């Protein structure tokens, strides 16, 4: 519906369109601009805010990418001989060191759920960056294995906090027609960080001192300091402000993000939607927990725990299932298995050590290219098609690699063409993953949860990612070592299962407002709940009409 601004609050109020279905927003209302990638150029301020907050993804990716080469550097192994391949129990100590980042991230993501609700999405980014900087400084100055492990744990906590709150903040400030493209920035930043870290470390390995590994650790502090200084100038999430009862401040921040006047009908429309959704779920929470509304410390603590449990109750469990499931399959489709085995494949094909590192870097760049395509496709085709087609192409790639590894891995030098075919399908897999299961699982959890449980739901989903990342890190090396091509059959099976699971359980969120997700997930299951929502919407409209002096 096209609405013309009239210059005062009264005119647009009567023209507010309330959506009671799961259709795309442009089917009912005038949007802020064209959908998808083109819309970024008409919503430049919100795109800048999203891109800046997504810098946390660079820290996340950089820290993950930097360790892959550092663990092979002689300068590093001289300082930490416990993880050198000739040391007793080196495999365990190396695995323990790398697992600290996942353990820390799991702790950080879980705690960020209540921190983001308590002090705001904006300030929780600042807390996360401070924790990350402490971890980075300790890694740079590590003098023994124990200090490095603790430093990785602290750095991991910061990474986990950032990986949870950045997509949450982006989803809450974004217009629905470009939310997908903006959420892709998180995965784009992660993979960019991996690529940057890989090639920086590839260069510093030629340094003959310990700065070969200390410098890459130190350099990650630079984007962290930039993010820490800039986050103070980011606007608060309007949806967080509304959840705190700061409605007028929410309207002003929303208008600032949209670069429009507070009387613009589109801004007012979105503001009404936000307030109605917050009021609806607040009433539901009061009905569920009537004995915890007295605001005492004990009741507030109990209500906090009860809110976590609400993620698994009627009205939210489908969303929790989808959020946790997306992160589960993101890890179990085998991305880490291919990254792990690729150096071995390159080595057995007779490539030099330097060329092995170059080809591993090429794989990361290929993934980045795949992620870049989703800046356009996420809002053009939707989330479901990307996941379905991604699962299909990844299944095919795994199966072909499994066949080639099973038949020719005993003598790659004699089967060069088959070896390079395996490499080709490694690249196909990386493209497919980067264009689908890389960005979508980071995007969707921050879209699907109701305002009252959004931070906690995103935290649970992010914890699923880190927990399954940890599990994959444990099982992949022995799986590849002991089963050979069987590892690829294993992951091909999960790719196929992910396709079936997506088809039956994952709804389309493209173009829907965050406030429409009750309808997308069919969570308003009774006429009584629908009437309640309509009553709340009517009360909010009546309240504003009275303020404007309307009859």
Beta strands, then each sheet from edge to edge (+ up, - down):
end
